[in-house]
Amino acid sequence: MTERRAILSGSAFEEQIGYARAVVDGDWVHVSGTTGFDYTTMTIPDDVVAQAEQCLRNIEAALAEAECGFADVVRVRYLLPDRADFEPCWPVLRRCFGQGRPAATMLVCGLADPRMKIEIEVYARRSAS
């Protein structure tokens, strides 16, 4: 039987909405759309680049708990309410994803909270040990 387990970050949203930060299903790791909130304090910076950096810290923590990392990411989705905010984030995104070069999509859409300027979702495949 394939291993399936939920990874929780402690975000109030996970409890209120009823989802996990990530789900490990065998070798696959599905990380939910992750925003720039610091989940320990439930605060979010105003700056989109600072939000992107926090998104990536949140994602990195989930991946680490799933025993993988950014190099294992095969798919990433960027969701932003304002397309002009995407390019300023490129250096931060390249720092995490530039080596592994996952398939990627950027979508312009509304997010759940007007303070949110970017949301990032990833799929990773854990390396065989």
C-alpha positions in Angstrom: 0.0 0.0 0.0 1.2 3.5 -0.9 2.2 5.8 2.0 -0.1 8.8 2.3 0.2 11.4 5.0 -0.6 15.0 5.7 1.9 17.6 6.6 0.5 20.5 8.6 2.3 23.9 9.1 0.2 25.2 11.9 -1.5 27.8 9.7 -4.9 28.9 11.1 -6.2 28.6 7.5 -5.5 24.8 7.5 -7.7 24.4 10.5 -10.4 26.8 9.4 -10.7 25.5 5.9 -9.8 21.9 6.4 -6.7 21.1 4.3 -3.1 20.2 4.8 0.0 22.3 3.8 1.1 19.2 1.9 0.2 15.6 1.2 2.8 12.9 0.7 1.4 10.1 -1.5 4.1 7.6 -2.1 6.9 9.3 -4.0 4.8 12.4 -4.8 4.5 15.5 -2.6 1.7 17.9 -3.3 2.2 21.2 -1.6 -1.0 23.4 -1.3 -1.1 26.9 -2.6 1.2 28.7 -0.1 1.1 32.4 0.6 3.5 34.9 2.3 2.0 34.5 5.7 4.4 33.6 8.5 2.3 30.8 9.9 3.7 31.1 13.4 2.6 34.7 13.8 -0.1 34.8 11.1 1.4 38.1 9.8 2.2 39.0 6.2 4.5 41.6 4.8 3.2 44.3 2.4 6.0 43.8 -0.2 5.4 41.1 -2.9 9.1 40.0 -3.0 9.1 39.6 0.8 5.9 37.6 0.5 7.5 35.4 -2.2 10.5 34.8 0.1 8.1 33.8 2.9 6.1 31.5 0.5 9.3 29.7 -0.3 10.3 29.3 3.3 6.9 27.8 4.0 7.2 25.5 1.0 10.8 24.6 1.9 9.6 23.5 5.4 6.9 21.3 4.0 9.2 19.7 1.5 11.8 19.1 4.2 9.2 17.4 6.3 8.4 15.2 3.2 12.1 14.4 2.9 12.7 16.3 -0.3 13.6 19.8 -1.4 13.4 22.4 -4.2 15.5 20.2 -6.5 12.7 17.6 -6.4 10.0 20.0 -7.6 8.7 19.0 -11.0 5.7 21.5 -11.3 5.2 25.0 -9.9 2.2 27.4 -10.2 2.4 31.1 -9.4 -0.8 32.9 -8.7 -0.8 36.7 -8.5 -3.6 39.3 -8.5 -1.4 41.8 -10.3 0.8 40.6 -13.2 3.2 43.5 -12.7 4.2 41.9 -9.3 5.6 38.7 -11.0 8.8 40.0 -12.6 10.2 41.6 -9.3 10.0 38.0 -7.8 12.0 36.3 -10.5 15.4 36.5 -8.8 13.9 34.9 -5.6 12.1 32.2 -7.7 15.2 31.5 -9.8 17.3 31.0 -6.6 15.0 28.2 -5.5 13.9 26.7 -8.9 16.7 27.6 -11.3 18.7 24.4 -10.9 15.9 21.9 -11.2 13.8 24.0 -13.6 10.4 22.6 -13.0 7.5 23.1 -15.4 5.8 26.3 -14.4 2.7 28.4 -15.0 1.8 31.9 -13.8 -1.9 32.8 -13.4 -3.4 36.2 -12.7 -6.3 35.7 -10.4 -7.9 36.9 -7.2 -6.6 35.5 -3.9 -8.5 34.7 -0.7 -7.3 37.8 1.2 -6.5 41.2 -0.3 -3.2 41.4 1.6 -2.0 38.3 -0.4 0.1 39.3 -3.4 1.4 35.9 -4.4 0.6 32.3 -3.9 2.8 29.4 -4.9 1.9 25.7 -5.3 4.3 22.9 -6.1 4.5 19.2 -6.9 7.6 17.3 -6.1 8.7 13.7 -6.6 10.9 12.3 -3.9 14.1 10.7 -5.1 14.5 7.0 -4.7 16.8 6.2 -1.8 
